[in-house]
Amino acid sequence: MNNPIPSPQHPTERKNSMSKYIDGFVIPVPKANMAEYKKVATLASKVWKEHGALEYIEAVGDDFPVCGDGAKPAPERIGASGEESVIFSYIVYESREHRDAVNAKAMEDPRMKEICPEVNGVFDFKRMIYGGFQVIVEI
């Protein structure tokens, strides 16, 4: 019997066991610093893409409805004030191993020395939420 939905044990899934990997970030940024943040993010995007990232996305939140009992919109969840924008960004890689290699090259790139001092003060690193995620569904 031909199963149209591959399972984790299905041969076609085993061939593609190296799924894409994503680094994701949620960052409260003071609205007064958005122009500087965009400048830094644009330079960072060039560095990551040149070193092999598949995609680099930076987006500013503009719609935070409450959906369900106990759910909180992102600005409230991360403690963003009315004077802050919420940035959601992500970088896509071929795999976690590819991410590690791209990040190592990006961090050694001399342009990062330009970025790092500029980022200081643009947003509070202690409030940034980030992590690495293995893609489980992609259409």
Residue frames as qw, qx, qy, qz and C-alpha x, y, z in Angstrom:
[[0.000, 0.888, 0.459, 0.000, 0.00, 0.00, 0.00],
 [0.420, 0.382, -0.010, 0.823, 1.38, 3.41, -0.98],
 [0.314, -0.713, -0.451, 0.435, 1.26, 5.85, 1.94],
 [0.323, 0.774, 0.198, 0.507, 0.84, 9.43, 0.61],
 [0.287, -0.905, 0.165, -0.266, 1.96, 10.98, 3.93],
 [0.633, 0.342, -0.592, 0.363, 5.58, 10.15, 4.75],
 [0.716, -0.690, -0.102, -0.013, 6.27, 9.15, 8.33],
 [0.218, -0.848, 0.480, 0.049, 9.61, 9.70, 10.09],
 [0.648, -0.245, 0.703, 0.159, 10.48, 6.12, 9.13],
 [0.729, 0.635, 0.239, -0.091, 9.49, 6.55, 5.48],
 [0.764, 0.028, 0.256, 0.591, 12.48, 6.16, 3.08],
 [0.317, 0.723, 0.190, 0.584, 11.98, 9.59, 1.47],
 [0.374, -0.908, 0.034, -0.185, 12.21, 11.25, 4.87],
 [0.814, -0.421, 0.196, 0.350, 15.39, 9.34, 5.77],
 [0.645, 0.407, 0.214, 0.611, 17.04, 10.64, 2.59],
 [0.078, 0.723, 0.042, 0.685, 16.36, 14.21, 3.70],
 [0.646, -0.542, -0.458, 0.280, 17.28, 13.78, 7.37],
 [0.381, -0.162, -0.102, 0.905, 19.24, 17.03, 7.24],
 [0.065, 0.828, 0.540, 0.137, 16.30, 19.41, 7.56],
 [0.193, 0.681, -0.034, 0.706, 16.62, 23.17, 7.46],
 [0.508, -0.426, -0.493, 0.563, 17.55, 24.97, 10.64],
 [0.010, 0.812, 0.209, 0.545, 16.47, 28.41, 11.84],
 [0.334, -0.168, -0.458, 0.806, 17.88, 30.86, 14.34],
 [0.144, -0.747, -0.503, -0.411, 14.98, 32.95, 15.65],
 [0.284, -0.056, -0.366, 0.884, 14.94, 36.19, 17.61],
 [0.170, -0.833, -0.466, -0.246, 12.31, 38.39, 19.29],
 [0.466, -0.051, -0.217, 0.856, 13.70, 41.76, 20.32],
 [0.049, -0.914, -0.382, 0.127, 12.06, 44.82, 21.90],
 [0.497, 0.145, 0.111, 0.848, 13.66, 47.89, 20.28],
 [0.006, -0.628, -0.308, 0.714, 12.97, 51.48, 21.34],
 [0.497, 0.757, 0.417, 0.081, 11.03, 53.22, 18.56],
 [0.008, -0.957, 0.193, 0.216, 13.54, 56.06, 18.74],
 [0.357, -0.542, 0.699, 0.300, 16.28, 53.56, 17.75],
 [0.806, 0.358, 0.462, -0.090, 14.51, 51.89, 14.81],
 [0.528, 0.823, -0.202, -0.061, 16.49, 53.71, 12.09],
 [0.075, -0.686, 0.720, -0.068, 19.77, 52.66, 13.72],
 [0.689, -0.080, 0.703, -0.156, 18.48, 49.11, 14.25],
 [0.788, 0.567, 0.208, -0.121, 17.54, 48.85, 10.57],
 [0.311, 0.832, -0.458, -0.014, 21.01, 50.07, 9.56],
 [0.309, -0.489, 0.806, -0.128, 22.71, 47.45, 11.76],
 [0.757, 0.158, 0.599, -0.206, 20.30, 44.69, 10.66],
 [0.685, 0.708, -0.060, -0.158, 20.91, 45.50, 6.99],
 [0.171, 0.721, -0.670, 0.041, 24.66, 45.16, 7.42],
 [0.499, -0.257, 0.798, -0.219, 24.25, 41.95, 9.44],
 [0.821, 0.381, 0.336, -0.260, 21.98, 40.51, 6.74],
 [0.559, 0.742, -0.362, -0.083, 24.68, 41.09, 4.12],
 [0.108, -0.574, 0.796, -0.155, 27.30, 39.39, 6.29],
 [0.641, -0.032, 0.718, -0.270, 25.14, 36.31, 6.98],
 [0.793, 0.542, 0.152, -0.233, 23.98, 35.96, 3.36],
 [0.398, 0.758, -0.514, -0.043, 27.54, 36.28, 2.01],
 [0.133, -0.446, 0.864, -0.194, 28.64, 33.52, 4.37],
 [0.189, 0.004, -0.955, -0.227, 25.89, 31.14, 3.27],
 [0.326, 0.290, 0.656, -0.616, 22.62, 31.84, 5.09],
 [0.197, 0.382, 0.809, 0.401, 19.68, 30.86, 2.88],
 [0.122, -0.778, -0.398, -0.470, 17.38, 33.61, 4.17],
 [0.302, -0.162, -0.444, 0.828, 17.67, 36.51, 6.57],
 [0.181, -0.679, -0.515, -0.492, 14.44, 38.22, 7.64],
 [0.147, -0.167, -0.481, 0.848, 13.86, 41.15, 10.00],
 [0.197, -0.578, -0.589, -0.530, 10.25, 42.20, 10.62],
 [0.064, -0.107, 0.437, -0.891, 8.61, 44.76, 12.91],
 [0.007, -0.427, -0.891, 0.154, 5.38, 43.80, 14.66],
 [0.177, -0.075, -0.103, -0.976, 2.20, 45.69, 13.83],
 [0.699, -0.241, -0.305, -0.600, -0.67, 43.37, 14.78],
 [0.165, 0.182, -0.877, 0.413, -0.87, 41.72, 18.19],
 [0.660, -0.344, -0.213, -0.633, -4.39, 40.42, 18.81],
 [0.367, -0.280, 0.790, -0.404, -5.18, 38.35, 21.88],
 [0.685, 0.084, -0.553, -0.467, -6.33, 34.90, 20.88],
 [0.743, -0.200, -0.638, 0.007, -7.64, 32.74, 23.67],
 [0.627, -0.765, -0.043, -0.138, -7.80, 32.61, 27.44],
 [0.741, -0.554, 0.204, 0.319, -4.47, 33.33, 29.05],
 [0.692, 0.359, 0.227, 0.584, -2.74, 34.20, 25.78],
 [0.187, -0.828, -0.025, 0.527, -0.73, 37.40, 25.81],
 [0.603, 0.790, -0.009, 0.107, 0.37, 39.39, 22.78],
 [0.789, 0.206, -0.185, 0.548, 4.12, 39.49, 22.16],
 [0.125, 0.649, -0.216, 0.719, 4.73, 43.04, 23.43],
 [0.640, -0.607, 0.144, -0.449, 3.10, 42.22, 26.76],
 [0.983, -0.123, -0.097, 0.098, 4.79, 38.81, 27.00],
 [0.731, 0.199, -0.169, 0.630, 8.27, 40.31, 26.59],
 [0.371, -0.690, -0.303, 0.542, 7.53, 43.43, 28.60],
 [0.342, 0.280, 0.297, 0.846, 7.74, 45.91, 25.72],
 [0.021, 0.541, 0.372, -0.754, 6.57, 49.39, 26.53],
 [0.455, 0.791, 0.390, -0.123, 4.47, 51.60, 24.28],
 [0.083, 0.898, -0.323, -0.288, 7.74, 53.28, 23.29],
 [0.314, -0.390, 0.824, 0.265, 9.17, 50.02, 21.91],
 [0.744, 0.336, -0.336, -0.469, 8.65, 48.06, 18.72],
 [0.785, -0.225, 0.577, -0.036, 8.84, 44.28, 18.68],
 [0.377, 0.588, -0.620, -0.357, 11.23, 42.81, 16.11],
 [0.901, -0.022, 0.427, -0.070, 10.86, 39.22, 14.95],
 [0.354, 0.712, -0.544, -0.268, 13.79, 37.98, 12.94],
 [0.894, -0.128, 0.428, 0.007, 15.05, 34.70, 11.68],
 [0.172, 0.647, -0.665, -0.332, 17.91, 33.27, 9.66],
 [0.954, 0.132, 0.152, -0.221, 17.47, 30.06, 7.65],
 [0.092, -0.601, 0.773, 0.182, 20.24, 27.51, 7.09],
 [0.631, 0.199, -0.680, -0.315, 20.54, 24.15, 5.33],
 [0.794, -0.282, -0.530, 0.094, 21.06, 22.35, 8.67],
 [0.554, -0.829, 0.012, 0.081, 22.33, 22.94, 12.20],
 [0.759, -0.193, 0.246, 0.571, 25.83, 22.06, 11.03],
 [0.383, 0.565, 0.302, 0.665, 25.51, 24.60, 8.22],
 [0.274, -0.920, -0.161, -0.229, 24.29, 27.18, 10.78],
 [0.704, -0.618, 0.102, 0.335, 27.34, 26.55, 12.97],
 [0.653, 0.084, 0.316, 0.684, 29.69, 27.00, 9.99],
 [0.161, 0.740, 0.310, 0.575, 27.95, 30.15, 8.72],
 [0.429, -0.894, -0.110, -0.070, 27.85, 31.70, 12.20],
 [0.738, -0.408, 0.154, 0.515, 31.56, 30.98, 12.74],
 [0.489, 0.308, 0.328, 0.748, 32.44, 32.73, 9.45],
 [0.068, -0.840, -0.310, -0.439, 30.06, 35.63, 10.13],
 [0.561, -0.816, -0.070, 0.124, 31.47, 36.25, 13.59],
 [0.676, -0.270, 0.247, 0.640, 35.02, 36.34, 12.16],
 [0.390, 0.677, 0.360, 0.510, 33.98, 38.82, 9.45],
 [0.348, -0.036, -0.201, 0.915, 35.65, 42.21, 10.07],
 [0.229, -0.446, -0.303, -0.810, 32.33, 43.98, 9.43],
 [0.616, -0.559, -0.555, -0.020, 31.02, 42.47, 12.66],
 [0.481, -0.252, -0.310, 0.781, 33.49, 44.66, 14.54],
 [0.063, -0.205, -0.176, -0.961, 31.66, 47.62, 12.97],
 [0.519, -0.455, -0.537, -0.485, 28.26, 46.22, 13.94],
 [0.604, -0.365, -0.638, 0.307, 28.92, 45.19, 17.54],
 [0.219, -0.187, -0.329, 0.899, 29.74, 48.63, 18.99],
 [0.263, -0.155, -0.286, -0.908, 26.79, 50.13, 17.08],
 [0.562, -0.389, -0.683, -0.257, 24.36, 47.57, 18.49],
 [0.401, -0.265, -0.599, 0.640, 25.42, 48.49, 22.02],
 [0.066, 0.319, 0.282, -0.902, 22.63, 50.76, 23.18],
 [0.346, -0.023, -0.532, -0.772, 20.31, 50.16, 20.21],
 [0.780, -0.340, -0.303, -0.429, 18.45, 47.51, 22.23],
 [0.478, -0.563, 0.583, -0.337, 18.85, 45.65, 25.52],
 [0.457, 0.292, -0.829, -0.138, 20.49, 42.26, 24.83],
 [0.110, -0.056, 0.872, -0.474, 19.22, 40.92, 28.16],
 [0.561, 0.313, 0.401, -0.653, 15.64, 41.20, 26.88],
 [0.494, 0.391, -0.587, -0.508, 16.25, 39.46, 23.55],
 [0.825, -0.034, 0.516, -0.227, 14.65, 36.03, 23.15],
 [0.456, 0.594, -0.575, -0.330, 16.52, 33.72, 20.80],
 [0.704, -0.207, 0.675, -0.077, 17.17, 30.10, 19.95],
 [0.164, 0.320, -0.791, -0.496, 17.88, 27.55, 17.26],
 [0.719, 0.192, 0.427, -0.514, 15.02, 25.57, 15.75],
 [0.207, -0.078, 0.891, 0.396, 14.93, 22.49, 13.55],
 [0.507, 0.136, -0.250, -0.814, 12.27, 22.78, 10.86],
 [0.372, 0.065, 0.905, -0.195, 9.55, 20.16, 11.29],
 [0.487, 0.634, 0.600, -0.029, 7.06, 21.34, 8.63],
 [0.042, -0.481, 0.317, 0.816, 7.84, 23.14, 5.38],
 [0.601, 0.557, 0.567, -0.085, 5.45, 23.51, 2.49]]
